[in-house]
Amino acid sequence: MKIRLGYVALSKALDNITTSSTITYTNYQKLDDSIRNDKLDNIIKSNFINLEKIINYNIKNNIHFYRLTSKLIPLATLSEVEYEYINEYKKEYESIGKIINNSKMRIDTHPDQFCVLNSVDKKIVDNSISILNYHKNILSAFKIINSKILIHVGSSSFGKDKSISRFINNFNKLDAKIQNMLLLENDDKVYNIVDTLNLCKRINVPMVLDYHHYMCNNNGEKITSYIKEIFDTWNKEELVPKIHFSSPKNKTKKDIRSHHDYINSDDFINFIEQIKFVDRDFDVMIEAKMKDDALFRLVRELKYKTNYKFIDETTFVIE
């Protein structure tokens, strides 16, 4: 049973390196027409340069799993802003994509909270489809093998049943390529692991277990009773299942949903020990504010507290 650890977007080891430099639409409007495109071009090229640095850092440190920022290309999903963000940067996409594919690094994306496919507001649905198209476009431009887009079920307006029906109806209208790239994740308030698992089975989409969300939002379900079914939603995929793991900022009602800077290694070990009976490889996305620093702190604590066999800096085996 092999487990790989990954992190989200920014590396704490690389100070002042961001792939999410942007400009607000308000400030963009204030710019003279003659310099707007130059401003966007400079931001995009800076993001690409920094992304390549992060990817190379990941490779040198045997980090095999990484979430790409949703903000690589500023203002790309706004209908009011039209510019060519794929063909103009074909060289950058192909160069970085080649590095990623040669390293066999797993890459996915996670659109922000504005992507609500089952909203009752048509404008929000249209915008959500635009967001998904943007993610599809950049992942396709990189030519990343087996790239995925992770979203939540979304709105619960007029109840779960009607909301799930809206999700299915809108899902069926999506481009087939987007449908094949989508993953669904349980959330911390509305759609628990049972809701999300049942929906994934209905639309034949893999499910990502977010353990922190499960701890915040459950009806007493035992994770051991559902983990095999959750992992089995990946059976048609070449990729191994993935989960999200984070620790609460505090275990008070106010802060339990917020992410801590680091991972509570005892909770992580307890989770692994609970589900190791499935004896199946999977990847873990570490969602902590200290990013790769949190990942490597967890690794150090696992080496001290367990007999897990590490085969490189971020990968361990349980026999």
Secondary structure as UniProt FT lines:
FT   STRAND          2..8
FT   TURN            12..13
FT   TURN            15..16
FT   HELIX           25..30
FT   HELIX           33..60
FT   TURN            61..62
FT   STRAND          65..67
FT   TURN            70..71
FT   TURN            74..77
FT   TURN            79..80
FT   HELIX           87..89
FT   HELIX           90..103
FT   STRAND          106..109
FT   TURN            113..114
FT   TURN            117..118
FT   HELIX           122..142
FT   TURN            145..146
FT   STRAND          148..152
FT   TURN            157..158
FT   HELIX           160..171
FT   TURN            172..173
FT   HELIX           176..181
FT   STRAND          182..185
FT   HELIX           193..203
FT   STRAND          207..210
FT   HELIX           211..216
FT   HELIX           223..232
FT   TURN            233..236
FT   STRAND          242..245
FT   TURN            253..257
FT   HELIX           265..275
FT   HELIX           276..278
FT   STRAND          282..286
FT   TURN            289..290
FT   HELIX           291..305
FT   STRAND          309..310
FT   STRAND          315..317
//
